[in-house]
Amino acid sequence: MQYQVSTPEEYLEVLEEDWRKVKLLEVRALILSFSPKLEEFIHYKMLAYGGQEEYVFHLNAQKHYVGLYVGDIQKIDSSGSLLAEFDCGKGCIRIKRKDKVNAQNLGTFIEQALSLWREGKDLSC
Protein backbone atom coordinates (compact mmCIF):
# COMPACT_ATOMS: atom_id res chain seq x y z
CA MET A 1 0.00 0.00 0.00
CA GLN A 2 1.22 3.49 -0.71
CA TYR A 3 0.70 6.46 1.53
CA GLN A 4 0.84 10.13 0.50
CA VAL A 5 3.16 11.32 3.27
CA SER A 6 6.43 13.22 3.45
CA THR A 7 7.84 12.24 6.86
CA PRO A 8 8.23 8.99 8.82
CA GLU A 9 6.05 10.46 11.56
CA GLU A 10 3.21 11.08 9.09
CA TYR A 11 3.63 7.56 7.72
CA LEU A 12 3.22 6.03 11.18
CA GLU A 13 0.21 8.24 11.91
CA VAL A 14 -1.71 7.16 8.79
CA LEU A 15 -1.23 3.42 9.30
CA GLU A 16 -4.37 1.61 10.38
CA GLU A 17 -4.37 0.37 13.96
CA ASP A 18 -4.12 -3.33 13.19
CA TRP A 19 -1.63 -6.22 13.28
CA ARG A 20 0.37 -4.72 10.38
CA LYS A 21 1.16 -1.58 12.34
CA VAL A 22 2.23 -3.70 15.31
CA LYS A 23 4.55 -5.83 13.13
CA LEU A 24 5.92 -2.79 11.30
CA LEU A 25 6.74 -1.05 14.59
CA GLU A 26 8.47 -4.21 15.84
CA VAL A 27 10.63 -4.44 12.68
CA ARG A 28 11.36 -0.71 12.86
CA ALA A 29 12.49 -1.04 16.49
CA LEU A 30 14.69 -4.01 15.56
CA ILE A 31 16.36 -2.06 12.74
CA LEU A 32 16.96 0.98 14.95
CA SER A 33 18.25 -1.16 17.84
CA PHE A 34 21.17 -2.28 15.66
CA SER A 35 21.84 1.19 14.33
CA PRO A 36 20.33 4.01 16.37
CA LYS A 37 22.04 6.65 14.19
CA LEU A 38 20.54 5.28 10.97
CA GLU A 39 18.52 7.98 9.22
CA GLU A 40 14.83 7.34 8.59
CA PHE A 41 13.22 8.81 5.46
CA ILE A 42 10.27 8.44 3.15
CA HIS A 43 11.39 6.97 -0.20
CA TYR A 44 9.10 5.35 -2.77
CA LYS A 45 6.19 6.24 -0.44
CA MET A 46 7.47 3.93 2.31
CA LEU A 47 9.86 4.07 5.25
CA ALA A 48 13.51 3.96 4.20
CA TYR A 49 16.66 3.56 6.28
CA GLY A 50 20.18 4.62 5.38
CA GLY A 51 22.00 7.86 4.89
CA GLN A 52 22.89 10.44 2.25
CA GLU A 53 20.71 9.04 -0.55
CA GLU A 54 21.88 5.47 0.11
CA TYR A 55 19.35 3.05 1.50
CA VAL A 56 19.85 -0.28 3.21
CA PHE A 57 16.20 -1.06 4.05
CA HIS A 58 12.70 -0.08 2.99
CA LEU A 59 9.74 -0.98 5.19
CA ASN A 60 6.08 -0.90 4.23
CA ALA A 61 2.72 -2.22 5.42
CA GLN A 62 1.11 -4.10 2.53
CA LYS A 63 -2.41 -5.53 2.48
CA HIS A 64 -1.48 -9.05 3.65
CA TYR A 65 2.02 -8.58 5.07
CA VAL A 66 4.68 -6.13 6.19
CA GLY A 67 7.44 -5.94 3.60
CA LEU A 68 11.08 -5.48 4.56
CA TYR A 69 12.95 -4.71 1.33
CA VAL A 70 16.68 -5.35 1.46
CA GLY A 71 18.01 -5.60 -2.08
CA ASP A 72 19.32 -9.09 -2.82
CA ILE A 73 18.69 -11.40 0.15
CA GLN A 74 21.25 -13.94 -1.17
CA LYS A 75 24.05 -11.37 -0.80
CA ILE A 76 23.31 -11.15 2.92
CA ASP A 77 22.24 -14.71 3.74
CA SER A 78 23.64 -16.96 1.01
CA SER A 79 22.55 -20.19 2.73
CA GLY A 80 19.01 -18.95 3.35
CA SER A 81 19.13 -20.30 6.90
CA LEU A 82 18.46 -17.01 8.68
CA LEU A 83 15.15 -16.38 6.95
CA ALA A 84 13.89 -19.96 6.58
CA GLU A 85 10.81 -19.22 8.71
CA PHE A 86 9.74 -16.25 6.55
CA ASP A 87 8.16 -15.98 3.11
CA CYS A 88 10.84 -14.30 1.00
CA GLY A 89 11.22 -13.07 -2.54
CA LYS A 90 14.52 -12.09 -4.14
CA GLY A 91 14.69 -8.83 -2.20
CA CYS A 92 11.65 -8.82 0.09
CA ILE A 93 10.95 -10.45 3.42
CA ARG A 94 7.18 -10.81 3.80
CA ILE A 95 6.28 -10.70 7.47
CA LYS A 96 2.79 -12.07 7.95
CA ARG A 97 0.42 -12.01 10.89
CA LYS A 98 1.59 -15.40 12.21
CA ASP A 99 5.32 -14.55 12.03
CA LYS A 100 7.31 -13.64 15.12
CA VAL A 101 9.30 -10.48 14.44
CA ASN A 102 11.57 -10.81 17.44
CA ALA A 103 13.04 -14.00 16.04
CA GLN A 104 16.77 -14.01 16.65
CA ASN A 105 17.49 -14.89 13.03
CA LEU A 106 15.76 -11.77 11.69
CA GLY A 107 17.89 -9.66 14.02
CA THR A 108 21.03 -11.43 12.86
CA PHE A 109 20.02 -10.87 9.23
CA ILE A 110 19.44 -7.14 9.85
CA GLU A 111 22.77 -6.87 11.66
CA GLN A 112 24.61 -8.60 8.78
CA ALA A 113 22.92 -6.37 6.20
CA LEU A 114 23.93 -3.25 8.12
CA SER A 115 27.51 -4.49 8.46
CA LEU A 116 27.81 -5.19 4.72
CA TRP A 117 26.18 -1.85 3.87
CA ARG A 118 28.61 0.05 6.11
CA GLU A 119 31.50 -1.73 4.38
CA GLY A 120 30.20 -0.37 1.09
CA LYS A 121 29.16 -3.75 -0.30
CA ASP A 122 26.59 -3.80 -3.10
CA LEU A 123 23.37 -5.31 -1.74
CA SER A 124 21.19 -4.42 -4.70
CA CYS A 125 19.37 -6.94 -6.88
Long-range contacts (C-beta under 8 A, 24 or more apart in sequence): 1-60, 1-61, 1-62, 1-63, 2-45, 2-46, 3-45, 3-46, 4-45, 5-42, 5-45, 6-42, 7-42, 8-40, 8-41, 8-42, 8-47, 10-42, 11-42, 11-46, 11-47, 15-61, 16-61, 19-97, 20-61, 20-62, 20-65, 20-66, 21-61, 23-61, 23-66, 23-95, 23-97, 23-99, 23-101, 24-59, 24-60, 24-61, 24-66, 26-101, 26-102, 27-59, 27-66, 27-68, 27-95, 27-101, 27-106, 28-59, 30-101, 30-102, 30-106, 30-107, 30-110, 31-57, 31-59, 31-110, 33-107, 34-107, 34-110, 34-111, 34-114, 35-114, 38-114, 50-117, 54-117, 56-113, 56-114, 56-117, 56-123, 57-110, 57-113, 62-94, 64-96, 65-94, 65-95, 65-96, 66-94, 66-95, 67-92, 67-93, 67-94, 67-95, 68-92, 68-93, 68-95, 69-93, 70-113, 70-123, 71-123, 71-124, 71-125, 72-123, 72-124, 72-125, 75-116, 75-121, 75-122, 75-123, 76-109, 76-112, 76-113, 76-116, 76-123, 77-109, 77-112, 81-105, 82-106, 82-108, 82-109, 82-112, 83-109, 90-125, 91-125
